[in-house]
Amino acid sequence: MKSVRRDRSTPPSQGPSNPWGEVLKVVGLSLFMSLGIRHFIAEARYIPTESMVPTLQVNDHLVVEKLSYRFQDPARGDVVVFMPREDLQAQNPDFRFAFIKRVIGLPGETVQVIHGQVLINGEPLDEPYIAAEPTYVWGPAVVPDDAYLVLGDNRNNSLDSHFWGYVPRETIIGRAAVRFWPPNRLGAVTPALLYQENDNQQLGD
């Protein structure tokens, strides 16, 4: 009996391919990559309130990066996104959503707000980014270990640490790094951003 010699130039038939299977593979891989990036590296957020005016306007869209805080602690001046503590979420349904504020007091520091100024360990803090001097008095108080005191740049119109206390390190999602919308305000969100005169004129009230 003679054997049948296979022509090596012609691959064996594998049957018709399934186009839907290929689509599902591509969609699954894309979804896996996007979720991984969002969970570990960065995500987009938008600003719903005026608590961070003039630094951030309502409907500004930001990239919140998550990677740096895996290797270092938040620094004073960082604009951070965080989830409210569980006790606050239980008290108020609005506290189910992430907040965005500026880091002012670091762990172990004594913070006080008095005479329209923030004092850190008794020394005044230079803050060129705020909308107006705070009209309230707070402290002095020591920031607990592994927690931060955060305030909105719109000091007199912000629900922040002077209302509900400190932000635990573990609740911080990431740092506001870049504003990507609207296009005329595209740029980095920096700790001590100096504002152009025409930007201030756009604030209105």
N, C-alpha and C positions, 0 to 999 in steps of 0.2 A: 504494500500500500504506500502510495506516494504521499509525502507530507505536503501541506499547503504552505507555500512561502508567503509571508506577509510583506507587502511593499512598504518599506520603512519610510518612504517619502510621504505616505498618506497616513495620518493619525487615525486611530480607531474611532469609530463613531461613538459620541457620548449622548446622543439624543438631542432634541431641540432644547435651547436654553429658555429659562423662565424670566421674561423681562420684569415681571412684578417682584420676583425675588431679588433682582439686582437693585430695583428701586428701594425696596425695604432695607437692603443692606446699607445703601447710601444714606437714607433718611436716618436709620438707626445710628450710624457712625456720626453723622452731623449732630444729632440730638445729644449723643454721649459727650462729644467734644464741647458743645455749647454749654451743657449743664456743668461740665467739669470746670470750664473757664469761669462761669458765673459763681460757682461755689468756692473755688480756690483762689482765683486771680482777680477778677473785676466784674462789676455789673453796672448797669445804667440806673440812675434814679432821677426824679424830677422834684422841683421845689414847689410845695403847695401853699406855703404861707409866707408872711413878710418878716418872720422872726430873724432872718439872717441878712436883711437889708442893711447896708448897701452892698455888701459883698455878693450876695446872691438874691436875684429877683424871683418873683413868682413865675413859675413855668420854665425857669432855667433847667436845662438837662445836663446831668453830670455823669462822669465816669468815676465810680468809687473803686479804688484799688484796695485789694485785701492782702497782698503778698507781703508788704513791708512790715506789717505788725506781727508777722510770724517770726520775725528776726529781731525786732526792736520794739520798744514801748512807744506809745503816743507821746508826742512832744508838745510843749506849750505853743499855742498858735495853730496847731493842726485843726482843720475842720473835719469832724468825724461824724459818721453815721452809726447809730446804735439802736438797739431795741430797748424800750423802757423796761424797768424791773417788773417782775411778775406781780408784785403787790400793787404797783401802779396800774397795770393792765386790768387787774381785778376791780379796781376802783372806778375806772373810766374806760368806756369802750373805745374812745379816740386814741387811747394809749396802746392799742394793738398794733399800730403802725410805727415804722422806724422814724426816729428823730434825727435832725442834723443840727449840730451846735459846734462851738469853738472850745477847744481845751484851754482852760485858764489855770486851774489849780492842779498840781501834781501830787502824787501820794506823799504824805508827811508834811506838806506845806501848810502854813497858816494863812488863810485867805480872809480878807475883809473888804466890804464895799461900803465906803463912807465918803461924804463930801463929793459925790460924783466921780469917784475914782476907785479902782481896784488896787488893793495893797496885797503884795505877796511877801510874807514874812516881814511885814512892816514897811516894805519898799513899794513906791507907786509903780504901776505897770503902764508902760507907754503903749497906747492902743489907737493907732491911726485909722483903724478899720471900722470903728463903731459909728452908728447913726447919730447918737447923741449921748451925753453923759447920763449915767443911771441916776434916777431920782429917788431910789430906795436905799435903805441901809440894811446891810446883812453881815453877820459874823461879829467878831472873828471866830473862825472855826478851823480845826485841823482836818485836812482831807485824809480819809482812812487809807490804810495800805491797800494796794491793788485796786484803787478806785480813782476817779477823776472828777473835778468840778468843772462843769461846762456851762457856758453862757451864750446866748444869741447875740449877734452883733447889733441887732435892734433891741438894745438893752431894756427899754421900757415897754416893749411889746413882744415878749418872749417867755414862754413857759419853759423854764430851764432849772438849773441846780438851785437857784435862789428860791424856787418854789417847792421842788420835790426832792432835793438832795443830790446825792452823788451817783455817778455812773460806774458800775463795776466793770473792770477790765474785760471780763468774759462776755459782756453784752455788746462790745464794740464790733461792728461789722467790718468797717474799713475807713479809709481816709478819702475825702473828696479831693480828687487829683486834677481833673480837667473838666471845664465847661465846654460842651460841644454844640449847644444850642441855646440861644439863637446865634447865627453865624457872626453877627457884629460884636458878640461878647465872647467869642471863642478864645480860650486860653487857660492857663494853669490857675488853680485855686491855691494861692500861696499864703503862708502864715501872716505876712505883713504887707498886703497888697496896698499900694498907693493909688488913689483914684484920680483920673483925669477930671478936669473941671466940667467938661461936657457930660461926663457920666453922672456927676452929682446933679446936674440940671435936669436929668431925665427922671429923677426920683419923685418929683411932684410933691405930694404931701408927706 
